[in-house]
Amino acid sequence: MVAEVLRHRAMQKRIGTRKLFHELEPFLCSHGIKMGRDALFTILSERNLLVRKRKRRGPATTLSRHRYKKYPNLVKEFIPLAPNQLWVSDITYIRVGDKFAYLSLVTDAYSRKIVGYCLNESLSAQGPLSALKMTLAANKSRQGLIHHSDRGVQYCCDDYITELQKGKNPITVSMTEKGDPLENAIAERVNGILKAELLQEYYPDYRSAAEELITAVSTYNHLRPHSSIGYLKPVEAHQFSGHLPRKWKNYYTINKGKEATVNI
């Protein structure tokens, strides 16, 4: 039994114990094994396999003092009900050698799927722009889409805004207003999952970090269940529409049981 748990742990990288227990339940039931979540916590703890929260020891990635236009937050009470209605973007860092590399992510807020990513050696707009172009190329159907980010210079600069708004179906721009991480909670959460569960704290060189990132994103999208989308994997949820059964709190509020709307 322990061997099977460890095999799943290796397959799922460092998935959180609650998600791991959900994935193991069919195996446990089919083999008549009675074990609760607390027992699994104990087994993993005894073998030093619990996911540990890392302390922040890195550079700031949001540079919001700049000359470019800043846009209002349009998604305070917006609930996406299908893929490609709301994308959220953010930048985080990875320690590489004696420096840092910067990971830009675009996540679909409905399915939690990472739809675009780029690892860049600098904090220039090139990383977020490359991640956006990857996302646009892979998601052609996106009428009425909103793109939400912080007010960092990378997202406000002319090249990024132009890429969002060009074409027949321009993307509506939304940004955080107060610098509160909760204003971009899903993007912040995805950053944390990748760094805590699926990426190493340190890579010896940029190439190894870039190669590992590809595996990490694929594992996140295809293997990691999310309590916020009814324990579906992101690639599964990306095929759905309508309300998903959430097992955790919403980052978007519902007023009096009705779907919230956004003024565009």
C-alpha positions as CSV (number, residue, x, y, z in Angstrom):
1,M,0.0,0.0,0.0
2,V,2.7,2.4,0.9
3,A,4.5,1.6,-2.3
4,E,1.4,2.5,-4.3
5,V,1.1,5.8,-2.4
6,L,4.7,6.6,-3.1
7,R,4.2,5.7,-6.8
8,H,1.4,8.2,-7.0
9,R,3.4,10.8,-5.2
10,A,6.2,10.4,-7.8
11,M,3.7,10.6,-10.7
12,Q,2.0,13.7,-9.4
13,K,5.3,15.4,-8.3
14,R,4.5,17.0,-5.0
15,I,0.7,17.2,-5.1
16,G,-1.0,18.3,-1.9
17,T,-2.2,15.5,0.4
18,R,-5.9,16.3,0.0
19,K,-5.7,16.0,-3.8
20,L,-3.6,12.9,-3.5
21,F,-6.2,11.3,-1.2
22,H,-8.9,12.1,-3.7
23,E,-6.9,10.4,-6.5
24,L,-6.2,7.3,-4.3
25,E,-9.7,6.8,-3.1
26,P,-10.8,4.5,-6.1
27,F,-7.7,2.3,-5.6
28,L,-8.3,2.1,-1.8
29,C,-11.9,1.2,-2.2
30,S,-11.2,-1.4,-5.0
31,H,-8.7,-3.2,-2.7
32,G,-10.8,-3.0,0.4
33,I,-8.3,-0.7,2.2
34,K,-9.8,1.5,4.9
35,M,-7.7,4.6,5.3
36,G,-8.8,8.1,5.9
37,R,-7.2,11.4,4.9
38,D,-5.5,11.8,8.3
39,A,-3.9,8.4,8.0
40,L,-2.5,9.4,4.7
41,F,-1.1,12.6,6.2
42,T,0.6,10.5,8.8
43,I,2.2,8.1,6.3
44,L,3.5,11.0,4.1
45,S,4.7,13.0,7.2
46,E,6.7,10.0,8.5
47,R,8.5,9.8,5.1
48,N,9.0,13.5,4.8
49,L,6.8,13.7,1.7
50,L,4.4,16.5,2.8
51,V,4.5,19.7,0.7
52,R,6.2,22.4,2.6
53,K,5.3,26.1,2.1
54,R,8.3,28.0,0.9
55,K,9.3,31.4,2.3
56,R,9.5,34.3,-0.1
57,R,13.2,35.0,-0.8
58,G,13.3,36.7,-4.2
59,P,12.9,39.8,-6.2
60,A,9.7,41.9,-6.7
61,T,8.2,41.2,-10.1
62,T,5.5,44.0,-10.2
63,L,6.8,47.4,-11.3
64,S,3.7,49.7,-11.3
65,R,5.3,53.1,-11.4
66,H,5.4,53.9,-15.0
67,R,4.0,56.3,-17.7
68,Y,1.6,53.8,-19.3
69,K,-2.2,53.8,-18.9
70,K,-3.6,51.7,-16.1
71,Y,-7.0,50.0,-16.5
72,P,-9.8,49.5,-13.9
73,N,-10.6,46.2,-12.3
74,L,-13.6,44.8,-14.2
75,V,-13.8,41.3,-12.6
76,K,-14.5,42.1,-8.9
77,E,-17.8,40.2,-9.1
78,F,-17.4,38.4,-12.4
79,I,-18.0,34.6,-12.5
80,P,-16.7,32.9,-15.7
81,L,-19.1,30.2,-16.8
82,A,-17.0,28.8,-19.7
83,P,-13.4,28.7,-20.9
84,N,-12.0,31.7,-22.6
85,Q,-14.2,34.2,-20.8
86,L,-11.5,35.4,-18.4
87,W,-7.8,34.9,-18.5
88,V,-5.6,35.9,-15.6
89,S,-1.9,36.7,-15.9
90,D,1.0,37.1,-13.5
91,I,4.8,36.8,-13.2
92,T,6.8,34.9,-10.7
93,Y,10.5,34.1,-10.3
94,I,12.6,30.9,-10.3
95,R,16.1,30.8,-8.8
96,V,18.6,29.8,-11.5
97,G,22.3,29.6,-10.7
98,D,23.2,32.7,-8.8
99,K,20.4,34.7,-10.6
100,F,16.7,34.6,-11.2
101,A,14.6,33.6,-14.2
102,Y,11.0,35.0,-14.6
103,L,8.0,32.8,-15.3
104,S,5.0,34.4,-17.0
105,L,1.7,32.5,-16.9
106,V,-1.7,33.0,-18.5
107,T,-4.4,30.9,-16.8
108,D,-8.0,30.4,-17.8
109,A,-10.0,31.4,-14.7
110,Y,-12.9,29.0,-15.4
111,S,-10.9,25.8,-15.9
112,R,-7.7,26.8,-14.0
113,K,-5.8,25.5,-17.1
114,I,-2.5,27.2,-17.8
115,V,-3.0,28.3,-21.4
116,G,0.2,30.1,-21.9
117,Y,3.6,30.4,-20.3
118,C,7.2,31.6,-20.9
119,L,10.4,31.5,-18.9
120,N,12.5,34.6,-19.5
121,E,15.9,35.6,-18.2
122,S,14.8,39.2,-17.6
123,L,11.8,41.1,-16.3
124,S,11.1,42.7,-19.7
125,A,7.8,42.6,-21.4
126,Q,9.1,39.9,-23.8
127,G,8.2,37.1,-21.3
128,P,4.6,38.0,-20.7
129,L,4.2,38.9,-24.4
130,S,5.4,35.4,-25.5
131,A,3.1,33.8,-23.0
132,L,0.2,35.8,-24.4
133,K,1.0,34.9,-28.0
134,M,1.1,31.2,-27.1
135,T,-2.3,31.6,-25.5
136,L,-3.8,33.4,-28.4
137,A,-2.5,30.9,-30.9
138,A,-4.0,27.9,-29.0
139,N,-7.4,29.6,-28.2
140,K,-8.9,31.0,-31.4
141,S,-12.5,31.1,-30.1
142,R,-12.6,33.9,-27.5
143,Q,-15.3,36.4,-28.2
144,G,-16.1,38.7,-25.2
145,L,-12.9,37.7,-23.4
146,I,-11.4,39.7,-20.5
147,H,-7.7,39.7,-19.7
148,H,-6.9,40.5,-16.0
149,S,-3.5,41.2,-14.6
150,D,-1.7,43.5,-12.1
151,R,-0.6,47.0,-13.1
152,G,3.0,46.1,-13.8
153,V,4.8,47.8,-16.6
154,Q,5.0,44.6,-18.6
155,Y,1.2,44.4,-18.9
156,C,0.6,48.1,-19.4
157,C,3.2,48.7,-22.1
158,D,2.2,49.5,-25.7
159,D,3.2,46.2,-27.2
160,Y,1.2,44.1,-24.7
161,I,-2.0,46.2,-24.9
162,T,-1.7,46.3,-28.7
163,E,-1.5,42.5,-28.8
164,L,-4.6,42.2,-26.7
165,Q,-6.7,44.7,-28.7
166,K,-5.8,43.9,-32.3
167,G,-7.9,41.8,-34.6
168,K,-11.7,41.4,-35.1
169,N,-12.3,40.4,-31.4
170,P,-10.3,42.7,-29.2
171,I,-9.8,41.5,-25.6
172,T,-11.1,43.7,-22.8
173,V,-8.4,44.8,-20.4
174,S,-8.8,44.6,-16.6
175,M,-6.2,45.3,-13.9
176,T,-5.9,45.2,-10.2
177,E,-6.3,48.6,-8.5
178,K,-4.9,48.4,-4.9
179,G,-2.0,46.0,-5.2
180,D,-3.9,43.4,-3.1
181,P,-3.0,39.8,-4.2
182,L,-6.7,38.9,-3.7
183,E,-7.5,41.1,-6.7
184,N,-5.6,38.5,-8.8
185,A,-6.1,35.5,-6.6
186,I,-6.3,32.7,-9.1
187,A,-3.1,33.8,-10.9
188,E,-1.3,34.1,-7.6
189,R,-2.6,30.6,-6.6
190,V,-1.4,29.0,-9.8
191,N,2.1,30.5,-9.2
192,G,2.2,29.1,-5.8
193,I,1.1,25.6,-6.9
194,L,3.8,25.4,-9.5
195,K,6.5,26.6,-7.2
196,A,5.5,24.6,-4.1
197,E,4.5,21.3,-5.8
198,L,5.9,21.0,-9.3
199,L,9.1,23.0,-9.6
200,Q,12.4,22.8,-7.7
201,E,13.4,25.6,-5.5
202,Y,16.7,26.0,-7.4
203,Y,18.0,25.0,-10.9
204,P,21.7,25.0,-11.8
205,D,21.1,26.6,-15.2
206,Y,18.4,28.2,-17.4
207,R,18.1,25.2,-19.8
208,S,17.3,22.7,-17.0
209,A,14.7,25.2,-15.6
210,A,13.0,25.6,-19.0
211,E,12.9,21.9,-19.6
212,E,11.4,21.2,-16.2
213,L,8.8,23.9,-16.6
214,I,7.4,22.1,-19.6
215,T,6.9,18.9,-17.5
216,A,5.5,20.9,-14.6
217,V,2.9,22.7,-16.7
218,S,1.8,19.4,-18.3
219,T,1.5,17.7,-14.9
220,Y,-0.5,20.6,-13.6
221,N,-2.9,20.7,-16.5
222,H,-3.3,16.9,-17.0
223,L,-2.8,15.3,-13.6
224,R,-3.5,17.6,-10.7
225,P,-7.2,17.7,-9.5
226,H,-8.5,21.0,-8.2
227,S,-11.0,21.3,-5.3
228,S,-12.2,24.6,-6.8
229,I,-13.4,22.9,-9.9
230,G,-14.9,19.7,-8.4
231,Y,-11.7,17.8,-8.3
232,L,-11.5,17.9,-12.1
233,K,-8.1,18.3,-13.8
234,P,-7.8,21.6,-15.7
235,V,-7.8,20.0,-19.2
236,E,-11.0,18.2,-18.2
237,A,-12.7,21.4,-16.9
238,H,-11.7,23.2,-20.0
239,Q,-14.1,21.1,-22.0
240,F,-17.1,22.1,-19.8
241,S,-19.3,25.1,-19.4
242,G,-21.8,26.2,-16.7
243,H,-21.3,26.1,-13.0
244,L,-18.7,23.6,-11.8
245,P,-19.2,21.9,-8.4
246,R,-16.7,23.7,-6.2
247,K,-15.3,22.1,-3.1
248,W,-13.5,25.2,-1.9
249,K,-14.3,28.9,-1.7
250,N,-14.9,31.0,-4.8
251,Y,-12.5,33.8,-5.6
252,Y,-15.5,35.5,-7.4
253,T,-18.5,36.3,-5.4
254,I,-22.2,35.5,-6.1
255,N,-24.7,38.1,-5.1
256,K,-28.0,36.6,-3.8
257,G,-27.5,33.4,-5.8
258,K,-27.4,35.2,-9.2
259,E,-24.7,35.2,-11.7
260,A,-22.6,38.4,-11.3
261,T,-22.1,40.5,-14.4
262,V,-19.4,42.8,-15.6
263,N,-19.9,46.1,-17.4
264,I,-17.8,46.3,-20.6
